[in-house]
């Protein structure tokens, strides 16, 4: 289930680790082994499961271009490891709540990250 960051500001669930994940988005085409990657952060929860922090861009149909103001999606999962993971790095953050992390993101305006003109830039957000 996806929710916006403002609904998580008072979330008291405790985070044990922040997991930075690089995902594969699949092949660039039928005749190439190359793929695109996407980056996100999973907050691993003391009670099990995770909260994914995912920065993305939207296609603006009227402008026929990517809207460069990023959208921060937050979604709760029962797992701690996604099956699209290529590599990940864990950082301990014991005793910190989701609300504290989301408050920091909100105060630093990381919920409105400026993406690149091509709709990418999630790696630099992480």
Backbone as a printed PyTorch tensor [residue, N CA C, xyz], in Angstrom:
tensor([[[  0.8400,  -1.1770,   0.0000],
         [  0.0000,   0.0000,   0.0000],
         [  0.8850,   1.2410,   0.0000]],

        [[  0.6360,   2.1480,  -0.9280],
         [  1.4240,   3.3650,  -1.0370],
         [  0.7350,   4.4980,  -0.2850]],

        [[  1.5300,   5.2900,   0.4050],
         [  1.0050,   6.4530,   1.1070],
         [  2.0010,   7.5920,   0.9330]],

        [[  1.5680,   8.7910,   1.2070],
         [  2.4630,   9.9400,   1.0980],
         [  3.2230,  10.1250,   2.3980]],

        [[  4.3310,  10.8260,   2.3020],
         [  5.2070,  11.0050,   3.4610],
         [  4.4970,  11.7240,   4.6150]],

        [[  3.5800,  12.6410,   4.3130],
         [  2.9290,  13.3990,   5.3870],
         [  2.0710,  12.4950,   6.2800]],

        [[  1.6300,  11.3500,   5.7880],
         [  0.8600,  10.4110,   6.6060],
         [  1.7540,   9.5780,   7.5220]],

        [[  3.0600,   9.6510,   7.3150],
         [  4.0050,   8.8450,   8.0940],
         [  4.7560,   9.6470,   9.1530]],

        [[  4.5020,  10.9370,   9.2300],
         [  5.2770,  11.7850,  10.1420],
         [  5.1460,  11.3760,  11.6090]],

        [[  4.0360,  10.7650,  11.9910],
         [  3.8370,  10.3410,  13.3830],
         [  3.9200,   8.8280,  13.5420]],

        [[  4.4710,   8.1410,  12.5630],
         [  4.5690,   6.6830,  12.5940],
         [  5.6620,   6.2800,  13.5800]],

        [[  5.2920,   5.5430,  14.6060],
         [  6.2350,   5.1660,  15.6580],
         [  6.9570,   3.8490,  15.4340]],

        [[  6.7060,   3.1810,  14.3030],
         [  7.3990,   1.9090,  14.0660],
         [  8.9050,   2.1380,  14.0480]],

        [[  9.6350,   1.2190,  14.6960],
         [ 11.0780,   1.3600,  14.8640],
         [ 11.8180,   0.7310,  13.6840]],

        [[ 12.8200,   1.4620,  13.2040],
         [ 13.6620,   1.0300,  12.0890],
         [ 14.9690,   0.4890,  12.6640]],

        [[ 15.4260,  -0.6580,  12.1470],
         [ 16.7010,  -1.2170,  12.5920],
         [ 17.8270,  -0.9450,  11.6040]],

        [[ 17.4770,  -0.8830,  10.3080],
         [ 18.4840,  -0.6330,   9.2700],
         [ 17.8520,   0.1250,   8.1110]],

        [[ 18.6610,   0.9250,   7.4570],
         [ 18.2840,   1.5350,   6.1810],
         [ 19.0310,   0.7610,   5.1060]],

        [[ 18.2910,   0.1970,   4.1680],
         [ 18.8810,  -0.6110,   3.0950],
         [ 18.7760,   0.1600,   1.7820]],

        [[ 19.9170,   0.5320,   1.2160],
         [ 19.9660,   1.1850,  -0.0960],
         [ 20.0270,   0.0800,  -1.1430]],

        [[ 19.0910,   0.0910,  -2.0740],
         [ 18.9480,  -0.9840,  -3.0460],
         [ 19.0300,  -0.4450,  -4.4680]],

        [[ 19.8140,  -1.1380,  -5.2960],
         [ 19.7760,  -0.8800,  -6.7380],
         [ 19.0070,  -2.0420,  -7.3520]],

        [[ 17.9660,  -1.6800,  -8.1190],
         [ 17.0800,  -2.6550,  -8.7550],
         [ 17.3610,  -2.7000, -10.2500]],

        [[ 17.0230,  -3.8100, -10.8700],
         [ 16.9600,  -3.8570, -12.3180],
         [ 15.5220,  -3.5560, -12.7310]],

        [[ 15.3660,  -2.8290, -13.8120],
         [ 14.0210,  -2.5740, -14.3460],
         [ 13.7860,  -3.4180, -15.5930]],

        [[ 14.7290,  -4.3110, -15.8670],
         [ 14.5700,  -5.1970, -17.0110],
         [ 15.3840,  -4.7390, -18.2030]],

        [[ 15.4060,  -5.5480, -19.2670],
         [ 16.2190,  -5.2380, -20.4420],
         [ 15.7730,  -3.9690, -21.1490]],

        [[ 16.7450,  -3.2730, -21.7510],
         [ 16.4440,  -2.0690, -22.5290],
         [ 15.7050,  -2.4020, -23.8190]],

        [[ 15.8700,  -3.5830, -24.3070],
         [ 15.1940,  -4.0040, -25.5350],
         [ 15.3710,  -5.4940, -25.7430]],

        [[ 14.7260,  -6.0170, -26.7820],
         [ 14.7620,  -7.4640, -26.9970],
         [ 16.1200,  -7.9960, -27.4530]],

        [[ 16.9710,  -7.1500, -27.9950],
         [ 18.2410,  -7.6230, -28.5510],
         [ 19.4580,  -7.1100, -27.7930]],

        [[ 19.2880,  -6.7790, -26.5130],
         [ 20.4140,  -6.2700, -25.7430],
         [ 20.4310,  -6.8800, -24.3410]],

        [[ 21.6020,  -7.1900, -23.8140],
         [ 21.6800,  -7.6860, -22.4380],
         [ 21.6760,  -6.5450, -21.4150]],

        [[ 21.7390,  -5.2990, -21.8770],
         [ 21.7930,  -4.1500, -20.9720],
         [ 20.4110,  -3.8710, -20.3750]],

        [[ 20.4160,  -3.3080, -19.1560],
         [ 19.1550,  -2.9590, -18.5100],
         [ 19.2800,  -1.5990, -17.8460]],

        [[ 18.1260,  -1.0120, -17.5400],
         [ 18.0820,   0.1950, -16.7220],
         [ 18.0860,  -0.2270, -15.2630]],

        [[ 18.5430,   0.6790, -14.4050],
         [ 18.5330,   0.4490, -12.9680],
         [ 17.6770,   1.4990, -12.2870]],

        [[ 17.2410,   1.1960, -11.0930],
         [ 16.4770,   2.1300, -10.2760],
         [ 16.9580,   1.9650,  -8.8380]],

        [[ 16.9980,   3.0570,  -8.0900],
         [ 17.4840,   3.0380,  -6.7130],
         [ 16.3560,   3.4030,  -5.7540]],

        [[ 16.3390,   2.7660,  -4.6020],
         [ 15.3840,   3.1250,  -3.5570],
         [ 15.9660,   2.7590,  -2.1920]],

        [[ 15.2650,   3.1640,  -1.1510],
         [ 15.6770,   2.8860,   0.2290],
         [ 14.5760,   2.0790,   0.8950]],

        [[ 14.9740,   0.9950,   1.5380],
         [ 14.0540,   0.2070,   2.3510],
         [ 14.4300,   0.4170,   3.8090]],

        [[ 13.4600,   0.8120,   4.6130],
         [ 13.6620,   0.9130,   6.0570],
         [ 13.2220,  -0.4170,   6.6480]],

        [[ 14.1770,  -1.1960,   7.1800],
         [ 13.8720,  -2.5070,   7.7490],
         [ 13.3330,  -2.3080,   9.1630]],

        [[ 12.1860,  -2.8840,   9.4390],
         [ 11.4630,  -2.6260,  10.6780],
         [ 11.7480,  -3.6720,  11.7460]],

        [[ 11.8290,  -3.2270,  12.9940],
         [ 12.1020,  -4.1240,  14.1170],
         [ 11.0350,  -5.2170,  14.2210]],

        [[  9.8060,  -4.8900,  13.8840],
         [  8.7060,  -5.8510,  13.9740],
         [  8.6150,  -6.7620,  12.7500]],

        [[  9.5220,  -6.5730,  11.7900],
         [  9.5040,  -7.3550,  10.5520],
         [  8.9560,  -6.5450,   9.3990]],

        [[  9.3470,  -6.9140,   8.2010],
         [  8.9070,  -6.1960,   7.0180],
         [  9.7260,  -4.9410,   6.7760]],

        [[  9.2280,  -4.1050,   5.8900],
         [  9.9790,  -2.9100,   5.5110],
         [  9.0460,  -1.8180,   5.0120]],

        [[  9.5930,  -0.6210,   4.9600],
         [  8.9360,   0.5200,   4.3410],
         [  9.8570,   0.9850,   3.2140]],

        [[  9.3480,   1.0140,   1.9960],
         [ 10.1510,   1.4510,   0.8490],
         [  9.9450,   2.9350,   0.6240]],

        [[ 11.0610,   3.6650,   0.4960],
         [ 11.0620,   5.0690,   0.1070],
         [ 11.5360,   5.1020,  -1.3400]],

        [[ 10.6700,   5.5250,  -2.2420],
         [ 10.9480,   5.4400,  -3.6640],
         [ 10.6850,   6.7850,  -4.3470]],

        [[ 11.7280,   7.3630,  -4.9190],
         [ 11.5860,   8.6170,  -5.6630],
         [ 11.3540,   8.2780,  -7.1340]],

        [[ 10.3310,   8.9080,  -7.7180],
         [ 10.0200,   8.6580,  -9.1260],
         [  9.5800,   9.9460,  -9.8060]],

        [[  9.5290,   9.8910, -11.1130],
         [  9.0540,  11.0200, -11.9180],
         [  7.7920,  10.5920, -12.6490]],

        [[  6.9590,  11.5580, -13.0140],
         [  5.7510,  11.3000, -13.7900],
         [  5.8790,  11.9030, -15.1810]],

        [[  5.2800,  11.2400, -16.1390],
         [  5.2090,  11.7420, -17.5020],
         [  4.0950,  12.7760, -17.5700]],

        [[  4.4030,  13.9760, -18.0650],
         [  3.4190,  15.0470, -18.2340],
         [  2.8860,  14.9500, -19.6570]],

        [[  1.6690,  14.4360, -19.8080],
         [  1.0910,  14.2220, -21.1400],
         [  0.9500,  15.5270, -21.9140]],

        [[  0.5030,  16.5850, -21.2400],
         [  0.2860,  17.8690, -21.9290],
         [  1.5930,  18.4330, -22.4700]],

        [[  2.6600,  18.3300, -21.6970],
         [  3.9570,  18.8750, -22.1150],
         [  4.7560,  17.8650, -22.9410]],

        [[  4.2970,  16.6050, -22.9600],
         [  5.0170,  15.5190, -23.6230],
         [  6.4750,  15.4570, -23.1560]],

        [[  6.6170,  15.5080, -21.8410],
         [  7.9530,  15.4810, -21.2160],
         [  7.8000,  14.9780, -19.7820]],

        [[  8.9350,  14.5910, -19.2030],
         [  8.9310,  14.1800, -17.8080],
         [  8.8030,  15.3990, -16.9180]],

        [[  7.9360,  15.3370, -15.9190],
         [  7.8520,  16.3710, -14.8930],
         [  9.0770,  16.1820, -14.0070]],

        [[  9.8840,  17.2050, -13.8460],
         [ 11.1460,  17.0550, -13.1260],
         [ 11.0000,  17.1050, -11.6040]],

        [[  9.8250,  17.4850, -11.0850],
         [  9.6270,  17.4430,  -9.6380],
         [  9.3240,  16.0130,  -9.2440]],

        [[ 10.2220,  15.4160,  -8.4710],
         [ 10.0690,  14.0290,  -8.0830],
         [  8.8870,  13.8100,  -7.1620]],

        [[  8.4240,  12.5750,  -7.1480],
         [  7.3300,  12.1570,  -6.2800],
         [  7.8810,  11.0690,  -5.3670]],

        [[  7.7600,  11.2870,  -4.0640],
         [  8.2420,  10.3140,  -3.0960],
         [  7.0990,   9.3910,  -2.6950]],

        [[  7.2120,   8.1260,  -3.0870],
         [  6.2370,   7.1140,  -2.6950],
         [  6.7780,   6.3480,  -1.5000]],

        [[  5.9080,   6.0630,  -0.5550],
         [  6.2530,   5.2660,   0.6090],
         [  5.2930,   4.0850,   0.6440]],

        [[  5.8410,   2.8800,   0.6720],
         [  4.9760,   1.7000,   0.6650],
         [  5.4870,   0.6730,   1.6680]],

        [[  4.5390,   0.0320,   2.3760],
         [  4.8590,  -0.9690,   3.3830],
         [  4.8540,  -2.3520,   2.7380]],

        [[  5.8410,  -3.1760,   3.1270],
         [  5.9780,  -4.5230,   2.5710],
         [  6.2110,  -5.5290,   3.6910]],

        [[  5.8320,  -6.7700,   3.4440],
         [  6.0550,  -7.8390,   4.4220],
         [  7.4650,  -8.3980,   4.3140]],

        [[  8.1640,  -8.1000,   3.2340],
         [  9.5110,  -8.6270,   3.0090],
         [ 10.5640,  -7.5650,   3.3130]],

        [[ 11.8340,  -8.0110,   3.4320],
         [ 12.9470,  -7.0690,   3.6170],
         [ 13.8830,  -7.0750,   2.4090]],

        [[ 13.6770,  -8.0140,   1.4900],
         [ 14.5330,  -8.1050,   0.3060],
         [ 13.6480,  -8.2480,  -0.9360]],

        [[ 13.7150,  -7.2630,  -1.8300],
         [ 12.9420,  -7.3140,  -3.0630],
         [ 13.5960,  -8.2550,  -4.0710]],

        [[ 12.7820,  -8.8770,  -4.9060],
         [ 13.3320,  -9.8110,  -5.8970],
         [ 13.9220,  -9.0950,  -7.1190]],

        [[ 13.7970,  -7.7800,  -7.2020],
         [ 14.4090,  -7.0300,  -8.3090],
         [ 15.7890,  -6.4810,  -7.9350]],

        [[ 16.2720,  -6.8290,  -6.7370],
         [ 17.5450,  -6.3150,  -6.2230],
         [ 18.7360,  -6.8740,  -6.9980]],

        [[ 19.6320,  -5.9690,  -7.3960],
         [ 20.9190,  -6.3630,  -7.9710],
         [ 21.9790,  -6.3640,  -6.8700]],

        [[ 21.9370,  -5.3340,  -6.0370],
         [ 22.8960,  -5.1690,  -4.9350],
         [ 22.2360,  -4.2940,  -3.8750]],

        [[ 22.6860,  -4.4300,  -2.6270],
         [ 22.1890,  -3.5550,  -1.5700],
         [ 23.2820,  -3.3140,  -0.5370]],

        [[ 23.0980,  -2.2300,   0.2250],
         [ 24.0100,  -1.8450,   1.2970],
         [ 23.1540,  -1.4980,   2.5070]],

        [[ 23.5000,  -2.0710,   3.6750],
         [ 22.7570,  -1.8340,   4.9100],
         [ 23.4970,  -0.8560,   5.8080]],

        [[ 22.7170,   0.0240,   6.4450],
         [ 23.2500,   0.9970,   7.3960],
         [ 22.4260,   0.9090,   8.6770]],

        [[ 23.0570,   0.6290,   9.8240],
         [ 22.3050,   0.5120,  11.0720],
         [ 21.7460,   1.8560,  11.5160]],

        [[ 20.4990,   1.8450,  11.9350],
         [ 19.8430,   3.0500,  12.4590],
         [ 18.9570,   2.6570,  13.6490]],

        [[ 19.5250,   1.9880,  14.6640],
         [ 18.7160,   1.4660,  15.7590],
         [ 18.0290,   2.5610,  16.5660]],

        [[ 16.7840,   2.2770,  16.9130],
         [ 16.0360,   3.1680,  17.7990],
         [ 15.4090,   4.3720,  17.1370]],

        [[ 15.4680,   4.4670,  15.8370],
         [ 14.8800,   5.6060,  15.1270],
         [ 13.5410,   5.1680,  14.5430]],

        [[ 12.5370,   6.0260,  14.6420],
         [ 11.2110,   5.6710,  14.1320],
         [ 11.0350,   6.1460,  12.6850]],

        [[ 10.0740,   5.5510,  12.0190],
         [  9.7220,   5.9960,  10.6710],
         [  9.3440,   7.4720,  10.7040]],

        [[  8.6010,   7.8700,  11.7130],
         [  8.1980,   9.2790,  11.8390],
         [  9.3810,  10.2230,  11.9070]],

        [[ 10.4260,   9.8490,  12.6630],
         [ 11.6220,  10.6960,  12.7560],
         [ 12.3200,  10.8050,  11.3980]],

        [[ 12.4370,   9.6900,  10.6820],
         [ 13.0820,   9.7130,   9.3680],
         [ 12.2630,  10.5340,   8.3820]],

        [[ 10.9460,  10.3350,   8.3740],
         [ 10.0910,  11.0930,   7.4520],
         [ 10.0760,  12.5780,   7.7790]],

        [[ 10.1380,  12.9200,   9.0590],
         [ 10.2150,  14.3300,   9.4480],
         [ 11.5000,  14.9600,   8.9080]],

        [[ 12.6150,  14.2390,   9.0170],
         [ 13.8780,  14.7320,   8.4760],
         [ 13.7770,  14.9290,   6.9630]],

        [[ 13.2350,  13.9380,   6.2510],
         [ 13.0710,  14.0490,   4.7940],
         [ 12.2070,  15.2540,   4.4260]],

        [[ 11.1120,  15.4420,   5.1530],
         [ 10.1950,  16.5510,   4.9050],
         [ 10.8880,  17.8940,   5.1740]],

        [[ 11.5740,  17.9940,   6.3180],
         [ 12.2490,  19.2510,   6.6770],
         [ 13.3640,  19.6180,   5.6980]],

        [[ 14.0160,  18.6120,   5.1340],
         [ 15.0880,  18.8450,   4.1550],
         [ 14.5510,  18.9360,   2.7240]],

        [[ 13.2100,  18.8930,   2.5960],
         [ 12.5160,  18.9810,   1.3020],
         [ 12.9520,  17.8980,   0.3210]],

        [[ 13.2940,  16.7270,   0.8700],
         [ 13.6880,  15.6010,   0.0160],
         [ 12.4830,  14.9060,  -0.6020]],

        [[ 11.2730,  15.2980,  -0.1940],
         [ 10.0590,  14.7560,  -0.7950],
         [  9.7530,  15.4210,  -2.1360]],

        [[ 10.4430,  16.5000,  -2.4610],
         [ 10.2300,  17.2300,  -3.7120],
         [ 11.5530,  17.3700,  -4.4640]],

        [[ 12.2790,  16.2810,  -4.5450],
         [ 13.5740,  16.2450,  -5.2120],
         [ 13.4330,  16.6050,  -6.6870]],

        [[ 14.3640,  17.3560,  -7.2070],
         [ 14.3560,  17.7530,  -8.6120],
         [ 15.0750,  16.6870,  -9.4380]],

        [[ 14.2990,  15.9660, -10.2450],
         [ 14.8300,  14.8940, -11.0770],
         [ 15.4780,  15.4990, -12.3290]],

        [[ 16.1750,  14.6590, -13.0810],
         [ 16.7550,  15.1250, -14.3410],
         [ 15.6460,  15.2670, -15.3830]],

        [[ 15.9400,  15.9320, -16.4590],
         [ 14.9530,  16.1560, -17.5180],
         [ 14.4650,  14.8840, -18.1750]],

        [[ 15.2040,  13.8070, -18.0820],
         [ 14.7990,  12.5420, -18.6930],
         [ 13.9850,  11.6570, -17.7750]],

        [[ 13.5800,  12.1740, -16.6280],
         [ 12.7780,  11.3960, -15.6960],
         [ 13.5870,  10.4970, -14.7920]],

        [[ 14.9000,  10.6920, -14.7630],
         [ 15.7340,   9.8650, -13.8860],
         [ 16.4210,  10.7580, -12.8640]],

        [[ 17.2740,  10.1690, -12.0790],
         [ 17.9760,  10.9210, -11.0440],
         [ 17.7870,  10.3300,  -9.6720]],

        [[ 17.0900,   9.1800,  -9.5920],
         [ 16.8130,   8.5590,  -8.2970],
         [ 18.0840,   8.1680,  -7.5720]],

        [[ 19.1430,   7.8460,  -8.3160],
         [ 20.4110,   7.4540,  -7.6890],
         [ 20.9640,   8.5790,  -6.8480]],

        [[ 20.8340,   9.8050,  -7.3120],
         [ 21.3700,  10.9440,  -6.5680],
         [ 20.4810,  11.3030,  -5.3950]],

        [[ 19.1860,  10.9720,  -5.4670],
         [ 18.2880,  11.1970,  -4.3360],
         [ 18.7010,  10.3070,  -3.1790]],

        [[ 19.0200,   9.0410,  -3.4810],
         [ 19.4140,   8.0860,  -2.4380],
         [ 20.6940,   8.5820,  -1.7880]]])
